[in-house]
Amino acid sequence: MSIVCTIFLFLFTASSAFASAFPKPSPVRQWSTSKTSNSTASTGNPIDDCWRCDKKWNSNRKSLADCAVGFGRDSIGGRAGEFYTVTDSGDKDPLNPSPGTLRYAATQDQPLWIIFDRDMVITLKEDIQVASYKTIDGRGNNVQIAYGPCLALYQVSNIIIHNIYIHHCVPAKRSLGGYSDGDGISIFESRDVWIDHCTLEKCHDGLIDAVSGSTDITISNNYMLNHNEVMLLGHSDEFDGDRDMRVSIAFNYFGEGLVQRMPRCRHGYFHIVNNIYRDWEMYAIGGSANPTIFSQGNVFIASDSQFTKEVTKRESIDGDDEWKEWNWKSEGDEMLNGAFFTPSGNEDTPSYTKMSSMVARPASLLKTTHPSVGVLSCQIDQPC
């Protein structure tokens, strides 16, 4: 990355990115916003370094598919397909969607890279069950999915969801039977999924839930706020199909008004890297059924309440004797305002090598800039 490009990203992050129409994190208390002497080398975020300095990002949209990291890095979305432009924010007939709508594009059999012709708020009558090999790319416009059911990934693969503001999602009856839960994004028996630079808040159930054998998922650069049960990873304690679940959670900002489940894990392998957590109301990272959790290079800022200092929470029928065998490790995390992480298991188990999905940068570097997370205000012919 060039020095000019890196300086641009720093200045953009600290100014115009925070002036968009979407919610953005406030400056973090106790943190410096000055540029460090080595900040011209790179931003340290390999996803953003990969594409955001390209002035021609609008012409080179599909290069985004080369930028994923973590367990979801193999997701190509709709890279092999044509572009499809959404021109209609409506959703009149979910069983027979009109051409030009998001539902029509997202449910086609062929790969598609879906973009939008203008700002729009899409209120759905029932959740969209997105088909395999799709990218939903909101860059360049204010695209919101809100005030109705939202997105479901059901037995699919190769999905990229990028730069969408998802909020106020609610349950609803489906035309072909059953009900949606009211998740922002529901992932069921799916793999190779990447959710990047979205803003999510105020949904009925989870903001992002992944269950029932889903795996190879990266959740990155998102801004999550104003929600109770943020993220559930794993269907139930009894469901063995999630033992091979692998999820990377990287470069996200878990902000104001969040209560718990950032994430809550069952079984599987979870690499939690270079995120910022602040003021959780119950706990940040929790789990049951012996998940392996590797927390690296995160910053945890506890609230002033003496009852919410602990980052971690275990749920175990057999109590301490059981969970003390679970492999939960904190490495290079910074704990502020009394925050603390309770480790367990074997510090040097080979399972941590198996789940190291990317290289963590030092947590101290997160303290030198505003977090560049959530939806971006991308302008044509300018770096984003």
C-alpha positions, -999 to +999 in steps of 0.1 A: +000+000+000+013+035-009+020+061+018-005+085+001-032+058+002-026+050+038-027+086+049-060+090+030-075+061+048-065+075+082-079+109+074-111+095+059-116+072+089-113+101+113-135+125+094-159+118+065-166+082+074-181+095+106-203+120+089-224+095+070-261+089+075-255+056+094-247+052+131-210+054+138-189+047+169-182+077+190-145+084+199-134+059+225-125+073+259-089+070+270-078+065+234-055+086+213-066+096+178-033+108+166-014+090+139+016+069+150+049+071+134+046+038+116+010+043+104+022+050+069+033+014+064-003+001+063-035+004+082-030-030+097-064-041+084-057-065+055-092-064+042-094-026+039-058-024+027-068-047-001-094-025-018-102+008-002-074+029-018-086+020-053-102+052-068-119+029-094-135+007-068-168+011-086-154-003-118-134-030-099-161-041-074-154-077-079-119-074-066-135-073-032-139-110-034-101-114-032-099-095+001-115-118+027-094-132+055-102-158+082-122-189+079-146-173+053-117-163+030-127-188+003-161-172-003-163-157-038-199-145-037-211-137-071-177-130-086-183-155-115-216-139-125-230-108-140-238-076-122-274-071-113-287-036-104-316-033-079-339-005-091-370-013-070-371-012-032-405-030-031-414-065-021-450-069-033-452-106-040-425-128-023-435-159-042-433-141-076-408-113-070-407-085-096-375-080-117-355-051-103-361-061-066-335-074-042-356-105-037-356-113-074-319-109-077-309-127-045-330-158-053-318-164-088-300-197-095-270-182-113-241-163-096-248-125-094-230-095-080-259-074-068-256-036-066-281-007-062-290+023-084-298+047-055-303+050-018-332+028-006-349+014+025-361-021+017-389-034+039-395-071+032-428-090+037-408-122+046-371-130+049-351-134+017-336-168+014-305-158-005-293-184-031-256-196-034-230-175-052-244-141-044-228-108-034-250-081-020-229-049-023-243-016-011-212+005-017-220+040-031-255+042-017-274+042+016-289+008+014-310-004+044-329-035+050-353-026+079-387-027+096-395-062+084-380-097+081-344-096+068-319-121+053-316-159+056-289-181+042-303-216+041-282-245+029-261-223+006-225-214+000-204-185-013-222-155+001-208-120+005-229-093+023-211-059+022-220-023+032-257-028+042-274-012+072-296-039+087-319-029+115-353-034+132-357-069+117-388-088+129-403-123+127-428-131+100-447-160+085-433-175+053-455-181+023-444-217+020-447-224+057-429-217+089-417-185+105-385-165+105-370-156+138-363-119+133-326-122+129-306-096+110-288-124+091-296-160+098-271-187+086-284-223+086-265-253+072-243-229+051-206-224+044-182-199+029-199-168+041-184-133+045-202-104+062-182-072+060-187-035+067-223-038+077-241-019+105-266-040+125-289-030+154-323-035+170-334-068+157-360-091+173-337-121+178-300-121+169-281-097+147-261-126+132-269-162+140-251-192+125-263-227+134-269-263+123-236-272+107-227-238+092-190-232+089-162-213+073-175-179+081-159-145+085-177-116+103-155-085+098-155-047+100-191-045+112-206-021+137-231-036+161-251-017+186-283-014+206-292-051+209-295-078+235-285-112+221-260-102+195-246-133+179-253-170+184-229-195+169-241-231+173-276-246+174-278-263+207-256-281+233-269-314+220-264-308+183-231-325+174-232-311+138-216-279+150-184-296+163-166-286+131-180-250+129-152-225+122-159-187+125-135-157+124-147-125+141-123-097+132-120-059+132-156-054+144-168-027+169-192-040+195-206-007+207-232+010+228-263-007+240-251-043+236-259-067+264-245-102+256-235-128+231-206-112+212-206-141+205-222-170+224-205-202+211-213-239+211-189-266+200-166-256+172-137-232+168-139-194+171-111-170+164-118-136+178-093-111+165-087-073+167-122-063+177-132-034+200-157-041+228-171-015+251-197-013+279-213-047+275-242-049+300-238-087+309-208-103+292-190-101+259-179-137+250-198-167+262-204-203+255-214-238+264-208-274+251-170-271+250-162-246+223-126-236+216-122-198+218-090-180+209-092-142+217-063-123+201-054-086+200-088-073+211-095-043+233-121-048+260-134-016+277-157-025+307-185-002+318-182+015+352-205-011+368-187-034+391-209-062+380-200-063+344-162-064+344-158-100+332-155-105+295-164-142+296-193-164+307-196-202+307-229-221+309-223-256+322-246-281+338-217-297+357-202-264+369-166-254+372-152-289+369-165-292+334-157-258+319-122-257+334-113-282+307-126-260+278-099-243+258-105-206+261-074-184+256-067-147+256-034-136+239-024-100+235-058-086+245-059-052+263-082-050+293-094-015+302-115-001+331-112-033+351-121-057+323-109-093+327-109-125+307-111-159+325-090-185+306-094-222+309-081-255+295-047-261+280-027-230+272-007-247+245-032-271+230-028-278+192-064-267+188-053-231+189-030-237+159-059-253+141-081-223+146-056-195+140-073-182+109-053-150+104-025-130+119-035-107+148-020-072+150-011-058+184-041-045+203-022-013+211-025-003+174-063-003+177-059+026+201-043+050+176-072+055+152-110+057+152-125+023+143-133+022+106-163-001+108-199-005+096-211+010+064-188+033+044-196+064+026-180+055-007-179+082-035-174+074-072-138+080-084-125+085-049-108+060-025-135+046-002 
